[in-house]
Every structure is written in C-alpha cells, then in structure tokens.
Amino acid sequence: MMSTPSMAIKSHQVGRLLIGGGYKLNSGFEIPMIGMGCSRNIEKLDESVEAALKCGYRLFDTARIYNNEDILGASLKKHMTALSIPREDIFITTKVPITNDSAAESVDKYIEESLAKLQVSYLDLVLVHYPRDRDTGIDEAKEINELNRRLVYQKLEHYCDKGIIRSIGVSNYEVLHLFELFKYCRIPPAVNQIEYHPYCTKPQVVDVCRTNNIFVQAYSSLCWGNKDILQEDIVVKLSEKYNVPPQIVLLRFGVSSGVGIIPKSATPSHIEQNLCATAQLSFVPQELDELKKLDRNQQFCPNCYPWRVL
C-alpha cells in the first residue's frame, strides 16, 4: 500500500507540521516532500540554511562529493539552536559514492566522516550516489559494478541495523539496477533519487519504485536552468493562470506527481518561494496530464548517464 503525500501532515515521529506535506517511507520514517538541495553555492550555504529553516524547510540534501557537509553541519547546528529547532525535526540526507578500490571499507570512512562533519549522531537517509564508480569506473564493467553495488549497499544495511542510519536508498538507479538490488537486499531501499521533470518522467523507473513502495525523489527539477521548458505553452499557461513563476510550475509538477523535490537556491526570497508557493499550488488532473505530455526522455545533469551503466 503506497503512502499518499498531503499538503501538510503531522509526522508520526514527532508531531511536527511539514509545509508541503510528508511521505511515510517503507522504513517507517517520514520524509518531507519538499527539501533544500545543497550541491552548489557553498559560499552562501550558511545564509541559505538560515533562510530555509526560518521559512519552514526541514529536509536538507547533501553528498560526500559536494564537499560541504562540514559547512552544512555547522550551519544547521548554529541556526537550529538559535531557532530552537530540535534535531528530531530535521531530515538530513547524504550520499556515498561507489569506489572500485575497497568499496565496502570506504563506506566505513564515508559514514564516520559524514557523522563528524554534519555534527550528528545519526543520519536520516543515506543513498548510494551512482550505480558505479564515477571517477574510475566503466559503464560496461558489469561484473565489478554489480559486485561494488552489492558491497556498498550491504554495508549501508549494517549501519541501518545499528541505528546509525535510519533509512537507506539509492540514486540514479535504473530498472535493471533495482531488480538486481531486490535479489540481495535485506532492507529494501526507501528512496530512489533520480532526475525528474516534465521533460524526463522516467515512467518505467517510477512504476518499479511505486510497485515496490520505494519513494521517488527528484533532482534537477528545474532542468539545470534550461529555458525551453519555461516557454512551453502549458507551462506558460499554468504560470499565468496561477500567477506563479514558471519555475514553481515545474516544482509543483513533481509534488503533484507524488515525487519529492529538493530545489536549490542561494537567494532567500527564492528559497521561501520554492517551498511556500509550491506547497500552496495545486493542479487539476488534466493539467498534470498535459505537463506529462512534454516528456522527451531528456536529462540535463552533466556527466550523468545511469542507463548506460551495466
């Protein structure tokens, strides 16, 4: 039975009220539907975190390769203290890479360093960032890629058993990677984070995830600043009808599709708008269907081609 996101629901964990609603993961924990991505603008991250917390964000998404966990951790600690926000109200996601050299052992180092840098005793969600080693891996190296995916995921299961990680999942996993994972996982993935927007709806991946109660979370919801999508007739029409910027139409597309979003911005006014305007907007089913018709299987995240990875 799939959980259904709502506009604003109380968490079963701590009774908090989430702007934009939340989704109960298969791990039993709740993830906010709307969070803040932290992959860029490191020099303004502290300011962004403060603005985000003040307007109601409770999910912050980072990764080892972003090289900002220490900044994010310090910022969260400072501003959560100032705003009297308890740790239990915050959902922190990070991601670990697959490395061809000592794949399993590397995870121990990554988790220990993430805990220290983020200044927390547990991580809400840890994802396998990509289905192979991004630096030295080869798409066609099926045997080593499969082995490393298994070793890394099983190591995350170990930390989940210990309560150091509350939920585990994957990112950029295609259908073949998911079915491979189902064969050996003890703890099912709670999340699959993928590129998702009207130009790229990945229906087969989404269908497999939903059939197996895996929450789909989107990155690159704004198509890496692509201008064409902002000028699509249906996007312009909805922008004018609801008196919101076209970017908010794209963000709401994700939430209305039951997909979580993690937009990023370094501008406080945009940070607030990404959360509050998106949460307040809603589409009728026909409008959502029209947006889905824009799908052209076009991805924008650079150097990210998970469908090629064996």
C-alpha positions, 0 to 999 in steps of 0.5 A: 500500500503506497503512502499518499503525500498531503499538503501538510501532515503531522509526522508520526515521529514527532508531531511536527507540521511539514509545509508541503506535506510528508511521505511515510517511507517503507522504513517507517520514517517520514520524509518531507516532500519538499527539501533544500538541495545543497550541491552548489553555492557553498559560499552562501550555504550558511545564509541559505540554511538560515533562510530555509529553516526560518521559512519552514524547510526541514529536509536538507540534501547533501553528498560526500562529493559536494564537499560541504557537509562540514559547512552544512553541519555547522550551519544547521547546528548554529541556526537550529539552536538559535531557532530552537529547532530540535534535531528530531525535526530535521531530515538530513540526507547524504550520499556515498559514492561507489569506489572500485578500490575497497568499496565496502571499507570506504563506506566505513570512512564515508559514514564516520566522516559524514557523522563528524562533519554534519555534527550528528549522531545519526543520519536520516537517509543515506543513498548510494550516489551512482550505480558505479564508480564515477571517477574510475569506473566503466559503464560496461564493467558489469561484473565489478559494478554489480559486485561494488553495488552489492558491497556498498549497499550491504554495508549501508544495511549494517549501519541501518541495523545499528541505528546509525542510519535510519533509512537507506536508498539509492540514486540514479538507479535504473530498472535493471539496477533495482531488480538486481538490488531486490535479489540481495537486499535485506532492507529494501531501499526507501528512496530512489533519487533520480532526475525528474521533470516534465521533460524526463518522467522516467515512467518505467523507473517510477512504476518499479519504485511505486510497485515496490513502495520505494519513494521517488525523489527528484533532482534537477527539477528545474532542468539545470536552468534550461529555458525551453521548458519555461516557454512551453505553452502549458507551462506558460499557461499554468504560470499565468493562470496561477500567477506563479513563476514558471519555475514553481510550475515545474516544482509543483509538477513533481509534488503533484506527481507524488515525487519529492523535490529538493530545489536549490537556491542561494537567494532567500526570497527564492528559497521561501518561494520554492517551498511556500508557493509550491506547497500552496499550488495545486493542479487539476488532473488534466493539467498534470496530464498535459505537463506529462505530455512534454516528456522527451526522455531528456536529462540535463545533469552533466556527466550523468548517464545511469542507463548506460551503466551495466 
